């Protein structure tokens, strides 16, 4: 499996499950979040993205999805988490809840 930036991740660790509800979108979204520090290949720019490196203190949250500032710090700290996000539209986050959790054997259901 090669990601959109041209690298093949290895030794993935499941870190979280995020649920999204967007008023202007008819389906609920469930996103499973993984981390790794092990990959093959070199990151490259594609039509989908332009990879960039940032210091942990300089992450440009204002340029990212509104939910990222709530769960990304947990991911970067190596924590496991769940989250629920309710958007009015793609740009307006109405409500959210993020919880640090111990990793469970069954990650198919968020409680």
C-alpha positions as a Markdown table, in Angstrom:
| # | Residue | x | y | z |
|---|---|---|---|---|
| 1 | Unk | 0.0 | 0.0 | 0.0 |
| 2 | Unk | 1.4 | 3.4 | -1.1 |
| 3 | Unk | 0.0 | 6.5 | 0.4 |
| 4 | Unk | -0.9 | 9.6 | -1.6 |
| 5 | Unk | 2.6 | 11.2 | -0.8 |
| 6 | Unk | 4.4 | 8.2 | -2.3 |
| 7 | Unk | 5.5 | 6.3 | 0.9 |
| 8 | Unk | 4.5 | 2.8 | 2.0 |
| 9 | Unk | 3.9 | 2.8 | 5.8 |
| 10 | Unk | 4.9 | -0.2 | 7.9 |
| 11 | Unk | 4.2 | -1.3 | 11.4 |
| 12 | Unk | 1.1 | 0.7 | 11.8 |
| 13 | Unk | -0.4 | 1.3 | 15.3 |
| 14 | Unk | -4.0 | 2.1 | 15.6 |
| 15 | Unk | -4.4 | 5.2 | 17.7 |
| 16 | Unk | -8.0 | 6.3 | 17.4 |
| 17 | Unk | -11.5 | 6.4 | 16.0 |
| 18 | Unk | -13.1 | 9.6 | 15.0 |
| 19 | Unk | -16.8 | 10.0 | 14.1 |
| 20 | Unk | -18.0 | 12.9 | 12.0 |
| 21 | Unk | -21.5 | 14.2 | 11.3 |
| 22 | Unk | -21.8 | 17.1 | 8.8 |
| 23 | Unk | -25.3 | 18.7 | 8.4 |
| 24 | Unk | -24.7 | 19.2 | 4.7 |
| 25 | Unk | -23.6 | 15.6 | 4.1 |
| 26 | Unk | -26.1 | 12.7 | 4.4 |
| 27 | Unk | -23.7 | 10.1 | 5.7 |
| 28 | Unk | -21.9 | 9.7 | 9.0 |
| 29 | Unk | -18.2 | 9.2 | 8.7 |
| 30 | Unk | -16.0 | 6.9 | 10.8 |
| 31 | Unk | -12.3 | 7.5 | 10.5 |
| 32 | Unk | -9.7 | 5.2 | 11.9 |
| 33 | Unk | -6.4 | 6.9 | 12.8 |
| 34 | Unk | -3.0 | 5.1 | 12.7 |
| 35 | Unk | 0.5 | 6.1 | 13.4 |
| 36 | Unk | 4.0 | 4.9 | 12.3 |
| 37 | Unk | 7.5 | 6.0 | 12.2 |
| 38 | Unk | 8.5 | 3.3 | 9.8 |
| 39 | Unk | 8.0 | 3.7 | 6.1 |
| 40 | Unk | 9.6 | 3.1 | 2.7 |
| 41 | Unk | 10.1 | 5.7 | 0.1 |
| 42 | Unk | 10.5 | 9.5 | 0.1 |
| 43 | Unk | 7.6 | 11.9 | 0.6 |
| 44 | Unk | 6.8 | 13.8 | -2.6 |
| 45 | Unk | 4.3 | 16.4 | -3.7 |
| 46 | Unk | 1.2 | 15.1 | -5.5 |
| 47 | Unk | -2.1 | 16.5 | -6.7 |
| 48 | Unk | -3.5 | 15.6 | -3.3 |
| 49 | Unk | -1.0 | 17.3 | -1.1 |
| 50 | Unk | 2.3 | 19.0 | -0.6 |
| 51 | Unk | 4.2 | 17.4 | 2.4 |
| 52 | Unk | 5.8 | 19.7 | 4.8 |
| 53 | Unk | 7.6 | 19.3 | 8.1 |
| 54 | Unk | 6.7 | 21.5 | 11.1 |
| 55 | Unk | 8.1 | 21.8 | 14.7 |
| 56 | Unk | 5.5 | 20.5 | 17.2 |
| 57 | Unk | 5.1 | 24.1 | 18.4 |
| 58 | Unk | 4.5 | 25.4 | 14.9 |
| 59 | Unk | 1.8 | 23.2 | 13.5 |
| 60 | Unk | -0.5 | 25.5 | 11.4 |
| 61 | Unk | -3.8 | 24.4 | 12.9 |
| 62 | Unk | -5.5 | 27.5 | 11.5 |
| 63 | Unk | -4.9 | 26.1 | 8.0 |
| 64 | Unk | -6.2 | 22.6 | 8.8 |
| 65 | Unk | -9.7 | 21.1 | 9.4 |
| 66 | Unk | -11.3 | 22.6 | 12.6 |
| 67 | Unk | -11.2 | 19.2 | 14.3 |
| 68 | Unk | -7.5 | 18.5 | 13.9 |
| 69 | Unk | -6.4 | 20.7 | 16.9 |
| 70 | Unk | -8.5 | 18.5 | 19.2 |
| 71 | Unk | -7.1 | 15.1 | 18.3 |
| 72 | Unk | -3.7 | 15.6 | 16.6 |
| 73 | Unk | -1.9 | 16.6 | 19.8 |
| 74 | Unk | -3.0 | 13.3 | 21.3 |
| 75 | Unk | -1.8 | 11.4 | 18.3 |
| 76 | Unk | 1.6 | 13.2 | 18.4 |
| 77 | Unk | 1.9 | 12.4 | 22.1 |
| 78 | Unk | 1.4 | 8.6 | 21.3 |
| 79 | Unk | -2.0 | 8.5 | 23.0 |
| 80 | Unk | -5.1 | 6.5 | 22.0 |
| 81 | Unk | -8.3 | 8.4 | 21.6 |
| 82 | Unk | -11.9 | 8.6 | 20.4 |
| 83 | Unk | -13.7 | 11.7 | 19.1 |
| 84 | Unk | -17.0 | 12.9 | 17.9 |
| 85 | Unk | -17.3 | 15.9 | 15.8 |
| 86 | Unk | -20.5 | 17.7 | 14.6 |
| 87 | Unk | -20.1 | 20.2 | 11.7 |
| 88 | Unk | -22.6 | 22.6 | 10.3 |
| 89 | Unk | -20.7 | 22.5 | 7.1 |
| 90 | Unk | -17.1 | 21.8 | 6.0 |
| 91 | Unk | -15.8 | 24.9 | 7.8 |
| 92 | Unk | -18.0 | 25.2 | 10.9 |
| 93 | Unk | -17.5 | 22.9 | 13.9 |
| 94 | Unk | -20.5 | 23.1 | 16.1 |
| 95 | Unk | -19.6 | 20.6 | 18.8 |
| 96 | Unk | -17.0 | 18.1 | 19.6 |
| 97 | Unk | -15.8 | 15.7 | 22.3 |
| 98 | Unk | -12.4 | 13.9 | 22.4 |
| 99 | Unk | -11.5 | 11.3 | 24.9 |
| 100 | Unk | -8.2 | 9.7 | 25.7 |
| 101 | Unk | -8.7 | 5.9 | 26.0 |
| 102 | Unk | -6.7 | 2.8 | 26.7 |
| 103 | Unk | -6.3 | 0.7 | 23.6 |
| 104 | Unk | -9.0 | -1.9 | 23.4 |
| 105 | Unk | -9.0 | -5.2 | 21.7 |
| 106 | Unk | -12.2 | -4.3 | 19.8 |
| 107 | Unk | -11.8 | -0.9 | 18.0 |
| 108 | Unk | -15.0 | -1.4 | 15.9 |
| 109 | Unk | -17.3 | 0.4 | 18.4 |
| 110 | Unk | -16.7 | 3.8 | 20.0 |
| 111 | Unk | -18.1 | 4.1 | 23.5 |
